[in-house]
């Protein structure tokens, strides 16, 4: 899934220069990003400014002559979409890096994505730097400081940190200090400041890798981001598991220097209204239609990002256009609600963390319920957050990105309940609400009559 991929979230352009530094999985992240970009038809060059082991299964070009490099690469990319470039192979088995100035010249001359490993960390989760480290090309478009989540709870010493003395001095603590969330925040402050000194024009995205080792990755990332100096925060912070099928677990956005979790509301409005006998969403309700009233309630809740999933019906499409909201058409709507869930997921931005699925035929749900569900989700960070009234689970339901692959596997007229029923109880956040409206939708003429009477 694009939304759960590194390439989807980092979104490098076709001629980007992306530099990774720090520790805790840089090589795995680079290899994963390269795999995703080549799968989408992009040409990728992996290289280093320090020393790396040669990635397996990728063609290797050894050349240190600046005049020869471009020609060899151009010839290579006529038959392949990926290569590793190094100056020479060393007796240690590692590859010697390329001068950053040469890398920048390659970027200017060739239409390829260049991924640079700008640091070495001896396979440890954290890294301190000598005066000449890291070596980040000045013209990098994106720089990615990385730490390993497996450092949490360990001591800041040589077992966990490459050059522990350097890192301890840089962040102002003693060697042997317990590595807490606050310490990781300090390390990110140090890494981001270091990166910005070397590549001041670059976009910066910090990454906590090996997020699958964390008990509560969302809460952990939130606290680390909250403890960072506002001046060192970036556009996004990611929690990743580079070796997993869907590597991006958590995306935090920064607004006004504060971490923010993006929730998109997807309004499901593609049903065929078979039991109603006519299109229920364009039926009058108050001064508007049922659909318009539902949208109005969601607007009043303060949700910034709203997507409406509709069907290819001319009257409905015209109504959707009039709402001035982003909408997508589900051509496969007759197959059931699963197709609308998929259309909604595919339409959200890659920096979205949670999707609140709302039913278009629930106009009585007040704005406070939408706000309550989102607030509860942001507090507890569970896989699913749903409203409960009188012991019954209702709608709308908020699904964290960890559930999206399962939702994408649904078929036919099967909704999110199928996924909820497979989750462990501690991953379901049941939020008690004080309105029966979360249980009420409009399926039949009798439902509509009662709605108008109320």
ABEGO torsion letter per residue (X at the ends): XAAABAAAAAGBBAABBBBBBEBGGAAAAAAAAAAAAAAAGBBBBBBBABBBBBBBGBBBBBBABAAAAAAAAAAAAAABABBBBBABBBAAGBBBBBBAAAAAAAAAABBBBBBBBABBAGGBABBBBBAAOBBBBAABABBBBBBBAAABGBBBBAAABBGAAAAAAAAGBBBGBBBBAAAAAAAAAAAAAAAAAABAABBBBBBBBGAAABABAAAAAAAAAAABBAAABBABBBBBBAABABABABBBBBBGGBBBBBBBBBBBAABAGAAAGBBAAABBBEABBAAAAAAAAAAAAGBABBBBBBBBBAAAAAAAAAAGBBBBBBAAAAAEAAAAAAAAAAABBAABABBBBBBAABAABBAAAAAAAAAAAAAAGBABBBBBBGGBBBOBBBBBAAAAAAAAABBEBBBAAAAAAABBAAABBBBBBABAAAABBBABAAAAAAAAAX
